[in-house]
Amino acid sequence: FAIYVLHNASIIQNFTRKIRKGIFTTSSTRSYSGRKSLTPTWPYSGPFLNSAPSEAFVTFSNNNPKYLALLTNVLDTVHLFSTRPIIAYGVDVDLDLDTVKYPRLIKRRLSQKDCGPSIYFCKIYAIVESQVDYGIYIEADTLVNWNVDILFDVLHRWPYPLPLAPRHPDDPNNYLNFLTQFKLGLKNRTTPYIHAHILWNYRAYPFLQRAVNLLRQGQFMGANFDETAINILLWQAKSNHTLCKVDPYVSYLSSYELSEQICKTYCHTAYILIHGAKDPTDMANIIVRLKNHTGSPFVQTPKHGFHYLNETQYTCCYPDSHPSSMHPLLCEHRI
């Protein structure tokens, strides 16, 4: 991993050189440290020309009424539980969302042709286009819990030029062809398979821009598309950290509500993002359930119930990994 960091330093230098030569313009956004962002400024389409915040959630959708209804619930939880803004990209549309009702909503527009041949690739494109210094991508079927802003703390401590993502509970093992294409084998998987709820900071933009370039070229058309791409490229980079499983499937929410003492399936979980709600009415009901448990302990253990992060004798990392000294939500893998 250290070798990759040293190698990637030259990529960052080249990226910065392009900015200084005017190939890219720099964002006027500054982080808490006063650092001027070195991420590229992209042309916006549509009427929403908001400057980039330093920290934000990012998502995308079209104007399909079902997706908009899902996204409205996402906006509800972001405005309820977080202090950060959310950037929502409309794919070839101006999203029909109310910025008066949602004052921290920033609406932008992107073109499908800029993403690559699959709509799924718009996720990575939106991330790069966002220009935020610290970002969390969330799907339209994912609600945030009361503790979600902890994830921004992780990003401020993360020192490496790679994105982060939570461990996936089930490896699909459907990516062997892509491993071969990138001259990797099963033994080169330096972390468990990750779920593409991507977190990133400004250091990861060269990595993410490379991913966008490959996706535009038609790479990763198959398996799990953008998720496969991020896994393969992280293994190629010799990444050795994942987030804890911070995005449990919605069907497991009752375990959190009941603060169950014994966990039988998919334990080692931090209930921060609730994933997989496909029905708008169900999502609205889940929001009520989350509100009713605001402040509850959220780190699930196999045999000792739920706990808070500062109870360091407990961890959300799986037994085959080690809690990182950087943050209790980070797990180091020594494969």
Number of C-alpha atoms within 10 A of each C-alpha: 15 11 9 15 17 10 12 20 14 11 14 18 12 13 18 19 13 14 17 13 9 10 13 17 15 18 18 16 20 16 16 10 6 8 11 13 20 23 26 21 20 14 8 14 14 14 10 12 13 11 14 20 23 20 22 25 24 23 22 24 23 18 16 10 10 13 17 18 19 24 23 19 24 25 21 16 21 24 19 14 17 18 13 19 20 27 26 25 25 22 21 17 16 20 20 13 18 11 11 8 11 16 11 17 21 22 22 25 24 22 17 17 13 14 22 21 16 17 15 17 24 27 25 23 23 25 25 25 22 25 27 27 27 23 28 24 23 22 20 23 20 25 29 26 24 21 18 21 17 13 18 20 12 21 22 13 11 18 13 19 22 25 23 27 26 25 25 21 19 11 12 11 9 12 19 13 14 19 21 11 12 12 10 16 14 12 8 14 19 20 21 21 24 24 23 23 21 22 24 27 26 22 22 22 24 22 20 21 17 12 22 25 14 14 25 18 13 12 18 24 18 14 16 16 17 24 20 23 25 25 24 23 18 22 23 18 20 18 24 18 26 25 28 27 28 26 26 22 16 19 11 14 17 11 15 21 15 11 18 16 14 15 17 8 9 17 19 22 26 28 28 21 22 23 23 17 19 15 13 19 12 12 24 20 11 18 19 11 14 22 14 11 16 13 12 17 18 25 27 27 24 17 12 12 19 26 20 15 18 9 10 10 7 19 25 26 27 18 9 11 19 17 22 16 10 13 16 20 24 25 27 20 19 11 12
